[in-house]
Amino acid sequence: MAAALSDQLKQVLDGKVFLTVATIQPDGRPQVSPVWVKRDGDDVLFSTTVGRQKEKNLRRDPRVSVVVQPATSPYQYAEIRGTAELTTEGGQELIDELSMKYAGKPYADFNPASGQDAERVVVRVRPERVVGMGGLA
């Protein structure tokens, strides 16, 4: 069942907030990493590359949890639990858009070694449950 994001959470996601993404390793242990984020309606999008642990984990088990915690408000957070959909379509465009949002320059200028990266993947998280504290959930 789909969950809606609050207007306040949407506003935070539209800013320069980092997500902490938790995926499930093959042995059942969590794998957690920070990422840049974009919102598309109530869906949350982030980028990774083919072959990274996040991508492997999500292809095997698409259950995902992301935590949004604004740096300016450390006692406020939201956890978005959902299912991830992955595609390489639009992958390079998304990382370039995110790089402009967060770094103010194209991704190739922000990370010159990115030319050696594997193909980019768009990860779309469809929220199923949103919980939290401080009015974000």
URBELZI-V778770 format. One record per helix or strand of 2 or more residues. SS is the DSSP state (helix for helix, strand for strand). FROM is the first residue (numbers start at 1). TO is the last residue. If there is no record, write none. Layout:
ss->SS from->FROM to->TO
ss->SS from->FROM to->TO
This chain:
ss->helix from->7 to->14
ss->strand from->19 to->24
ss->strand from->30 to->35
ss->strand from->38 to->40
ss->strand from->43 to->49
ss->helix from->53 to->60
ss->strand from->63 to->68
ss->strand from->77 to->87
ss->helix from->91 to->103
ss->helix from->107 to->110
ss->helix from->112 to->116
ss->strand from->120 to->133
